[in-house]
């Protein structure tokens, strides 16, 4: 399952987008968005999010 952003926890810091090797995450209006078509479920974004705003479930 592709990564999912919990919008209430996301601060839009961009750490997830920075580490994503597939460029599946974009930041707009201080909110991360994951493109499920590009996400390869590597979970790098989950480990770097300081707010725990990204999950795979």
N, CA, C and O atoms as a printed pandas DataFrame, in Angstrom:
     atom_number atom_name residue_name chain_id  residue_number  x_coord  y_coord  z_coord
0              1         N          UNK        A               1    0.847   -1.183    0.000
1              2        CA          UNK        A               1    0.000    0.000    0.000
2              3         C          UNK        A               1    0.892    1.246    0.000
3              4         O          UNK        A               1    1.823    1.329    0.801
4              5         N          UNK        A               2    0.628    2.199   -0.869
5              6        CA          UNK        A               2    1.422    3.431   -0.910
6              7         C          UNK        A               2    1.313    4.217    0.396
7              8         O          UNK        A               2    0.360    4.055    1.159
8              9         N          UNK        A               3    2.289    5.052    0.632
9             10        CA          UNK        A               3    2.294    5.898    1.825
10            11         C          UNK        A               3    1.076    6.821    1.812
11            12         O          UNK        A               3    0.557    7.184    0.756
12            13         N          UNK        A               4    0.646    7.180    2.994
13            14        CA          UNK        A               4   -0.521    8.035    3.165
14            15         C          UNK        A               4   -0.175    9.152    4.138
15            16         O          UNK        A               4    0.469    8.904    5.158
16            17         N          UNK        A               5   -0.592   10.372    3.841
17            18        CA          UNK        A               5   -0.323   11.520    4.701
18            19         C          UNK        A               5   -1.527   11.795    5.594
19            20         O          UNK        A               5   -2.650   11.945    5.112
20            21         N          UNK        A               6   -1.280   11.860    6.897
21            22        CA          UNK        A               6   -2.312   12.245    7.857
22            23         C          UNK        A               6   -2.282   13.770    7.897
23            24         O          UNK        A               6   -1.413   14.371    8.528
24            25         N          UNK        A               7   -3.235   14.376    7.220
25            26        CA          UNK        A               7   -3.218   15.826    6.995
26            27         C          UNK        A               7   -3.193   16.647    8.280
27            28         O          UNK        A               7   -2.578   17.713    8.314
28            29         N          UNK        A               8   -3.841   16.178    9.323
29            30        CA          UNK        A               8   -3.871   16.925   10.576
30            31         C          UNK        A               8   -2.512   16.969   11.272
31            32         O          UNK        A               8   -2.277   17.832   12.117
32            33         N          UNK        A               9   -1.616   16.040   10.922
33            34        CA          UNK        A               9   -0.292   15.994   11.545
34            35         C          UNK        A               9    0.803   16.617   10.686
35            36         O          UNK        A               9    1.866   16.972   11.194
36            37         N          UNK        A              10    0.546   16.750    9.390
37            38        CA          UNK        A              10    1.568   17.246    8.464
38            39         C          UNK        A              10    1.805   18.743    8.647
39            40         O          UNK        A              10    0.872   19.546    8.664
40            41         N          UNK        A              11    3.100   19.094    8.785
41            42        CA          UNK        A              11    3.494   20.497    8.909
42            43         C          UNK        A              11    4.050   21.043    7.598
43            44         O          UNK        A              11    4.377   22.226    7.502
44            45         N          UNK        A              12    4.157   20.180    6.591
45            46        CA          UNK        A              12    4.667   20.631    5.297
46            47         C          UNK        A              12    6.139   20.968    5.308
47            48         O          UNK        A              12    6.582   21.816    4.534
48            49         N          UNK        A              13    6.913   20.321    6.172
49            50        CA          UNK        A              13    8.337   20.649    6.296
50            51         C          UNK        A              13    9.149   20.218    5.080
51            52         O          UNK        A              13   10.193   20.805    4.793
52            53         N          UNK        A              14    8.676   19.192    4.359
53            54        CA          UNK        A              14    9.353   18.748    3.152
54            55         C          UNK        A              14   10.399   17.667    3.347
55            56         O          UNK        A              14   11.028   17.246    2.376
56            57         N          UNK        A              15   10.606   17.206    4.574
57            58        CA          UNK        A              15   11.599   16.155    4.825
58            59         C          UNK        A              15   11.276   14.900    4.026
59            60         O          UNK        A              15   12.175   14.257    3.484
60            61         N          UNK        A              16   10.019   14.556    3.952
61            62        CA          UNK        A              16    9.593   13.354    3.225
62            63         C          UNK        A              16    9.875   13.479    1.734
63            64         O          UNK        A              16   10.373   12.543    1.109
64            65         N          UNK        A              17    9.560   14.620    1.177
65            66        CA          UNK        A              17    9.790   14.843   -0.252
66            67         C          UNK        A              17   11.281   14.820   -0.575
67            68         O          UNK        A              17   11.684   14.362   -1.644
68            69         N          UNK        A              18   12.090   15.313    0.348
69            70        CA          UNK        A              18   13.533   15.357    0.148
70            71         C          UNK        A              18   14.135   13.956    0.047
71            72         O          UNK        A              18   15.033   13.726   -0.763
72            73         N          UNK        A              19   13.648   13.016    0.864
73            74        CA          UNK        A              19   14.240   11.679    0.881
74            75         C          UNK        A              19   13.596   10.701   -0.095
75            76         O          UNK        A              19   14.131    9.613   -0.308
76            77         N          UNK        A              20   12.484   11.053   -0.680
77            78        CA          UNK        A              20   11.781   10.121   -1.565
78            79         C          UNK        A              20   12.587    9.902   -2.861
79            80         O          UNK        A              20   12.753   10.829   -3.653
80            81         N          UNK        A              21   13.084    8.674   -3.069
81            82        CA          UNK        A              21   13.886    8.421   -4.267
82            83         C          UNK        A              21   13.053    8.345   -5.552
83            84         O          UNK        A              21   13.610    8.325   -6.650
84            85         N          UNK        A              22   11.738    8.305   -5.421
85            86        CA          UNK        A              22   10.863    8.173   -6.589
86            87         C          UNK        A              22   10.123    9.469   -6.925
87            88         O          UNK        A              22    9.307    9.502   -7.845
88            89         N          UNK        A              23   10.410   10.526   -6.180
89            90        CA          UNK        A              23    9.769   11.835   -6.375
90            91         C          UNK        A              23    8.251   11.712   -6.347
91            92         O          UNK        A              23    7.543   12.344   -7.131
92            93         N          UNK        A              24    7.765   10.877   -5.417
93            94        CA          UNK        A              24    6.333   10.625   -5.303
94            95         C          UNK        A              24    5.634   11.602   -4.367
95            96         O          UNK        A              24    4.407   11.598   -4.264
96            97         N          UNK        A              25    6.415   12.442   -3.685
97            98        CA          UNK        A              25    5.825   13.355   -2.699
98            99         C          UNK        A              25    6.061   14.800   -3.110
99           100         O          UNK        A              25    7.177   15.187   -3.457
100          101         N          UNK        A              26    5.012   15.579   -3.067
101          102        CA          UNK        A              26    5.112   17.010   -3.340
102          103         C          UNK        A              26    4.578   17.764   -2.131
103          104         O          UNK        A              26    3.774   17.241   -1.359
104          105         N          UNK        A              27    5.035   18.988   -1.983
105          106        CA          UNK        A              27    4.582   19.864   -0.902
106          107         C          UNK        A              27    3.901   21.059   -1.546
107          108         O          UNK        A              27    4.490   21.750   -2.377
108          109         N          UNK        A              28    2.669   21.292   -1.159
109          110        CA          UNK        A              28    1.917   22.445   -1.654
110          111         C          UNK        A              28    1.029   22.942   -0.527
111          112         O          UNK        A              28    0.390   22.151    0.166
112          113         N          UNK        A              29    0.994   24.233   -0.352
113          114        CA          UNK        A              29    0.175   24.858    0.691
114          115         C          UNK        A              29    0.463   24.235    2.060
115          116         O          UNK        A              29   -0.450   23.973    2.843
116          117         N          UNK        A              30    1.762   24.004    2.331
117          118        CA          UNK        A              30    2.211   23.453    3.613
118          119         C          UNK        A              30    1.603   22.090    3.932
119          120         O          UNK        A              30    1.275   21.795    5.081
120          121         N          UNK        A              31    1.458   21.259    2.891
121          122        CA          UNK        A              31    0.911   19.928    3.067
122          123         C          UNK        A              31    1.556   18.967    2.069
123          124         O          UNK        A              31    1.636   19.254    0.874
124          125         N          UNK        A              32    2.010   17.830    2.575
125          126        CA          UNK        A              32    2.591   16.808    1.711
126          127         C          UNK        A              32    1.480   16.014    1.039
127          128         O          UNK        A              32    0.427   15.765    1.625
128          129         N          UNK        A              33    1.740   15.626   -0.199
129          130        CA          UNK        A              33    0.814   14.787   -0.947
130          131         C          UNK        A              33    1.620   13.681   -1.609
131          132         O          UNK        A              33    2.652   13.941   -2.228
132          133         N          UNK        A              34    1.144   12.438   -1.478
133          134        CA          UNK        A              34    1.819   11.289   -2.081
134          135         C          UNK        A              34    1.070   10.886   -3.346
135          136         O          UNK        A              34   -0.148   10.707   -3.330
136          137         N          UNK        A              35    1.805   10.746   -4.431
137          138        CA          UNK        A              35    1.238   10.247   -5.682
138          139         C          UNK        A              35    1.323    8.721   -5.629
139          140         O          UNK        A              35    2.416    8.167   -5.741
140          141         N          UNK        A              36    0.193    8.033   -5.462
141          142        CA          UNK        A              36    0.233    6.581   -5.337
142          143         C          UNK        A              36    0.757    5.870   -6.589
143          144         O          UNK        A              36    1.209    4.728   -6.510
144          145         N          UNK        A              37    0.699    6.532   -7.723
145          146        CA          UNK        A              37    1.228    5.949   -8.946
146          147         C          UNK        A              37    2.745    5.935   -8.994
147          148         O          UNK        A              37    3.342    5.129   -9.707
148          149         N          UNK        A              38    3.369    6.831   -8.235
149          150        CA          UNK        A              38    4.828    6.904   -8.208
150          151         C          UNK        A              38    5.428    6.234   -6.972
151          152         O          UNK        A              38    6.585    5.813   -7.002
152          153         N          UNK        A              39    4.671    6.132   -5.904
153          154        CA          UNK        A              39    5.158    5.555   -4.646
154          155         C          UNK        A              39    5.477    4.072   -4.838
155          156         O          UNK        A              39    4.667    3.318   -5.378
156          157         N          UNK        A              40    6.665    3.666   -4.389
157          158        CA          UNK        A              40    7.091    2.268   -4.490
158          159         C          UNK        A              40    7.198    1.612   -3.115
159          160         O          UNK        A              40    7.829    0.566   -2.963
160          161         N          UNK        A              41    6.576    2.236   -2.122
161          162        CA          UNK        A              41    6.468    1.675   -0.770
162          163         C          UNK        A              41    7.811    1.397   -0.099
163          164         O          UNK        A              41    7.950    0.420    0.636
164          165         N          UNK        A              42    8.793    2.250   -0.350
165          166        CA          UNK        A              42   10.105    2.064    0.269
166          167         C          UNK        A              42   10.101    2.484    1.744
167          168         O          UNK        A              42   10.959    2.057    2.516
168          169         N          UNK        A              43    9.146    3.308    2.124
169          170        CA          UNK        A              43    8.924    3.780    3.496
170          171         C          UNK        A              43    9.995    4.732    4.027
171          172         O          UNK        A              43   10.038    5.000    5.227
172          173         N          UNK        A              44   10.850    5.241    3.156
173          174        CA          UNK        A              44   11.855    6.212    3.604
174          175         C          UNK        A              44   11.183    7.435    4.226
175          176         O          UNK        A              44   11.665    7.972    5.223
176          177         N          UNK        A              45   10.079    7.868    3.640
177          178        CA          UNK        A              45    9.370    9.050    4.125
178          179         C          UNK        A              45    8.820    8.857    5.537
179          180         O          UNK        A              45    8.798    9.791    6.337
180          181         N          UNK        A              46    8.384    7.651    5.829
181          182        CA          UNK        A              46    7.823    7.357    7.151
182          183         C          UNK        A              46    8.874    7.571    8.229
183          184         O          UNK        A              46    8.582    8.125    9.289
184          185         N          UNK        A              47   10.100    7.131    7.955
185          186        CA          UNK        A              47   11.169    7.208    8.954
186          187         C          UNK        A              47   11.666    8.623    9.215
187          188         O          UNK        A              47   12.176    8.895   10.302
188          189         N          UNK        A              48   11.534    9.527    8.256
189          190        CA          UNK        A              48   12.072   10.874    8.441
190          191         C          UNK        A              48   11.039   11.903    8.901
191          192         O          UNK        A              48   11.412   13.000    9.317
192          193         N          UNK        A              49    9.773   11.574    8.836
193          194        CA          UNK        A              49    8.746   12.558    9.212
194          195         C          UNK        A              49    8.811   12.842   10.711
195          196         O          UNK        A              49    8.606   11.937   11.519
196          197         N          UNK        A              50    9.095   14.090   11.092
197          198        CA          UNK        A              50    9.226   14.417   12.513
198          199         C          UNK        A              50    7.889   14.430   13.266
199          200         O          UNK        A              50    7.866   14.417   14.496
200          201         N          UNK        A              51    6.798   14.456   12.533
201          202        CA          UNK        A              51    5.482   14.507   13.164
202          203         C          UNK        A              51    4.702   13.194   13.093
203          204         O          UNK        A              51    3.585   13.100   13.602
204          205         N          UNK        A              52    5.286   12.199   12.470
205          206        CA          UNK        A              52    4.588   10.923   12.310
206          207         C          UNK        A              52    3.358   11.045   11.426
207          208         O          UNK        A              52    2.362   10.347   11.617
208          209         N          UNK        A              53    3.445   11.948   10.454
209          210        CA          UNK        A              53    2.292   12.240    9.603
210          211         C          UNK        A              53    2.162   11.316    8.406
211          212         O          UNK        A              53    1.177   11.391    7.671
212          213         N          UNK        A              54    3.150   10.438    8.198
213          214        CA          UNK        A              54    3.085    9.543    7.050
214          215         C          UNK        A              54    3.031    8.107    7.541
215          216         O          UNK        A              54    3.801    7.697    8.410
216          217         N          UNK        A              55    2.117    7.364    6.974
217          218        CA          UNK        A              55    1.944    5.968    7.344
218          219         C          UNK        A              55    1.739    5.127    6.096
219          220         O          UNK        A              55    1.422    5.651    5.028
220          221         N          UNK        A              56    1.919    3.836    6.235
221          222        CA          UNK        A              56    1.703    2.928    5.109
222          223         C          UNK        A              56    0.382    2.178    5.274
223          224         O          UNK        A              56    0.025    1.354    4.432
224          225         N          UNK        A              57   -0.326    2.454    6.331
225          226        CA          UNK        A              57   -1.590    1.740    6.571
226          227         C          UNK        A              57   -2.768    2.675    6.450
227          228         O          UNK        A              57   -3.911    2.252    6.619
